[in-house]
Amino acid sequence: MKYILTIMTLFALWSCSNPEDEQKLEQLDKKSAREVTLKTITQGDSVLHITVQNIWYNGDKIATKNDTIKTAAAPKTWNKVDSTQTLSKVPIFVTVQ
């Protein structure tokens, strides 16, 4: 959870950056970068929230890290559970720090 919150914070700050400083994706240096992939996979009555990070430096992949958080597809809360809502369909908010 700590990793996902950190990644979400990083993406939010990045999206709030000054438009004058923005670079088009094609202009970014792809040789040295941190690539983050978020996936949601439903398995039966569970949802897997998967984060994959690749760190590239001078064109070489120097580190890879995978994290998976497993939750119930429809967690029980104090509110009435809507059977049409599952955690696989909730929006993803990303914050970049």
Buried (B, 14 or more C-beta within 10 A) or exposed (E): EEEBEBBBBBBBEEEEEEEEEEEEEEEEEEEEEEEBEBEBEEEEEEBBBBBBBBBBEEEEEEEEEEBEEEEEBBEEEEEEEEEEEBBBEEEEEBBBE
